[in-house]
């Protein structure tokens, strides 16, 4: 999964910094467990101003959390969906 062409929506392009987009694609690519067709990323801002990125999937169950130090951290929920032909990164509200 996720070895096909990658796409992103206008919402992701407009609101998710490129460094985070690339980081999320890389996290999917480097997963050591079987990948579900739906990857979920929750982006929050820690008290110290760092970016917290929580990556999860439902089947098989997987969860990991990362703390990043970037400019302008954000709050967002992002889905990455693989439909077999292509993979799309979209904001949860665009689903």
C-alpha positions, 0 to 999 in steps of 0.5 A, spaced: 500 500 500 501 507 499 506 505 493 502 509 488 502 516 486 501 521 491 495 526 491 493 532 496 487 536 497 487 544 496 485 544 504 492 540 505 496 544 500 493 551 504 494 549 511 499 543 512 506 546 512 510 542 506 515 539 512 509 536 515 506 533 509 513 530 507 514 527 514 507 524 514 508 521 507 515 518 510 512 515 516 507 511 512 513 509 508 517 507 514 511 503 518 514 496 520 507 493 521 502 491 515 498 498 513 491 499 513 488 503 507 486 509 512 492 512 516 490 518 521 494 523 523 492 528 529 496 534 529 496 538 536 500 544 539 504 542 546 505 547 551 512 548 549 510 550 542 512 544 539 508 540 534 505 533 536 504 528 531 500 522 533 499 517 527 494 511 528 491 506 524 485 501 526 487 494 522 491 492 525 491 497 530 497 501 530 499 508 534 505 512 535 506 519 537 512 524 535 514 531 537 517 536 532 520 543 533 517 547 527 515 554 525 508 555 526 505 548 529 498 547 527 492 543 529 489 539 524 486 532 523 489 529 516 487 522 513 491 519 508 487 514 504 490 508 499 484 506 494 489 502 490 490 506 484 493 512 488 494 515 495 490 522 497 492 526 503 486 530 506 483 534 511 478 530 516 473 536 514 474 534 507 472 527 507 
